[in-house]
């Protein structure tokens, strides 16, 4: 449940009250994530080379 709460904190899903429980709700079909494989500093060094 901790990861679901983190996603809610980031605004990626909403938690709706469902009796005594909370139910995650999303309004999209998929999420595309773009994660750089190099640090920002390494990217700048590569761009300046």
PALUMGU-717833 format. One record per atom (N, C-alpha, C, O): x, y negated, z negated. Coordinates in steps of 0.1 Angstrom, whole numbers, plus 2048, in hexadecimal, padded with zeros to 3 digits. Example, Ala and Ser with C-alpha at 12.3 -4.5 7.8 and 13.67 -1.06 7.14 Angstrom:
8848397B2/87B82D7B2/8848217B2/88E8217AB/8808167B9/88980B7B9/8818007B1/8867F57B0/
END
This chain:
80880C800/800800800/8097F3800/8047E9804/8157F57FB/81E7E97FB/8207E3809/8207D780B/8237EC813/8257E7820/8197E1826/81A7D782E/80D7E6823/8017E0828/7FF7D2822/7FB7C8829/8027D0815/8027C380F/80C7B9815/8097AE817/8187BE819/8217B6820/81C7B182D/81D7A5831/8167BA835/8107B7842/8057AC840/8047A3848/7FD7AD835/7F37A3833/7F979682F/7F478C833/804796827/80B78A824/810783830/811776831/81578A83A/81A784847/80E780850/81177A85B/80278384D/7F7780855/7F4789860/7ED78686A/7FA795860/7F979F86B/7EC7A8869/7E87AE873/7E67A885E/7DA7AE85C/7D37A8850/7D97A0848/7C67AB84F/7BE7A5844/7B97B183B/7B67BB840/7B97AF82E/7B37B9825/7A57B5821/7A37AA81B/79C7BD824/78E7BB821/78A7C3815/78D7CF814/7827BD80C/77D7C5800/7737CF805/76A7CC80D/7757DC801/76C7E7805/7697EF7F8/76F7F97F5/75F7E97F0/75C7EF7E3/7687EC7DA/76B7E07D8/76E7F67D4/7797F47CB/7867F47D2/7917F17CC/7867F77DF/7927F87E7/7937EC7F1/78A7E57F2/79F7EB7F7/7A17E1801/7A47E980E/7AB7F280E/79E7E4819/79F7EB826/7A77E1830/7A37D6831/7B27E6836/7B97DE83F/7B17DC84C/7AB7E6851/7B17D0852/7A97CD85E/7B37C5867/7BA7BC863/7B37C9874/7BB7C287E/7B27BE88A/7A87C488B/7B67B5891/7AE7AF89C/7B67B18AA/7B37A98B3/7BF7BA8AA/7C77BD8B6/7C97CC8B8/7C77D38AF/7CE7D08C4/7D07DE8C7/7DF7E28C6/7E17EE8C3/7E87D98C7/7F67DC8C6/7FE7D08C2/7FA7C58C3/80A7D38BD/8137C88B9/8217CB8C0/8267D68BF/8267C18C7/8337C18CD/83D7BA8C4/83B7AF8C0/8487C18C1/8527BC8B8/85F7BA8BF/8637C48C5/8657AF8BE/8727AD8C5/87C7AA8BA/87C79F8B4/8857B38B8/8907B28AD/89D7B18B4/8A17BA8BB/8A57A68B1/8B27A58B7/8BB7B08B1/8BA7B38A5/8C47B68B9/8CE7C08B4/8DB7B98AF/8E37C08A9/8DC7AC8B2/8E87A58AE/8E479A8A5/8D97958A6/8ED79689C/8E978B893/8E977E89B/8EE77E8A7/8E3773896/8E376689D/8F17618A0/8F375C8AB/8FA763896/90875F898/90E7668A4/9157608AC/90C7738A5/91277B8B0/90C7778BD/9137778C7/8FF7748BD/8F97708CA/8FE7628CE/9017608DA/9017598C5/90774C8C8/91574E8CE/9197488D7/91D7578C7/92A75A8CC/92A75F8DA/93275C8E2/9217698DD/92076F8EA/91C7648F4/920764900/91375B8F1/90E7508FA/9197478FD/91A741908/9227448F3/92D73B8F5/9397418FC/94373A900/93974E8FE/945755904/945753913/94E75891A/
END
